[in-house]
Amino acid sequence: MTDPYLFSVTNHVATFSVNDAPFNLMPVSYIDRLEEQLPEVLADNAIRAMVFTAEGLANFSAGMNL
């Protein structure tokens, strides 16, 4: 199974991606990992921006996968 949560930092930009094409449904585990990582990102003075994006071309996200 593909990890639905992708995170990277490049050139002072933190990128969070939903990786569950074609609909990019966000499971509860995605939100849990985001909640864990966000305080670290906010505390890192080297990070100047955050981008939320999704893999695939069809949809950003169809919503939560409950």
C-alpha positions in Angstrom: 0.0 0.0 0.0 1.3 3.5 -0.9 1.8 5.9 2.0 -0.9 8.6 1.7 1.3 11.2 3.5 4.3 12.7 1.8 6.4 15.4 3.4 9.5 17.2 2.2 11.5 20.4 2.8 13.3 22.0 -0.2 14.7 25.5 -0.3 13.1 26.5 3.0 9.6 25.3 1.8 7.8 22.5 3.6 5.5 20.5 1.3 2.7 18.3 2.6 1.2 16.0 -0.1 -1.8 13.7 -0.2 -0.7 10.6 -2.1 -3.8 8.5 -2.8 -4.7 9.2 -6.5 -7.0 9.4 -8.2 -9.3 10.9 -5.5 -6.7 11.7 -2.8 -8.9 10.7 0.1 -7.3 11.7 3.4 -7.5 8.9 6.0 -7.5 9.8 9.7 -3.8 8.6 9.8 -2.9 11.5 7.4 -4.4 14.0 9.8 -2.7 12.3 12.7 0.7 12.6 11.0 0.1 16.2 10.0 -0.8 17.0 13.6 2.5 15.4 14.8 4.7 17.1 12.2 3.1 20.6 12.1 4.5 21.8 15.4 8.0 20.7 14.4 7.7 22.7 11.1 6.3 25.8 12.8 9.3 25.7 15.3 11.9 25.4 12.5 13.1 28.9 11.7 14.7 27.7 8.5 11.2 26.9 7.0 9.7 30.0 5.5 6.6 28.6 3.7 4.3 25.6 3.7 2.6 24.2 0.7 -0.3 21.7 0.7 -0.7 19.7 -2.5 -1.7 16.4 -3.9 -0.3 13.7 -6.2 -2.0 12.9 -9.4 -3.8 15.2 -11.9 -7.5 14.6 -11.3 -8.3 16.0 -7.8 -6.7 17.8 -5.0 -8.8 15.8 -2.6 -12.3 14.4 -2.5 -12.3 14.7 1.3 -11.8 12.5 4.3 -11.7 8.7 4.1 -13.7 7.8 7.2 
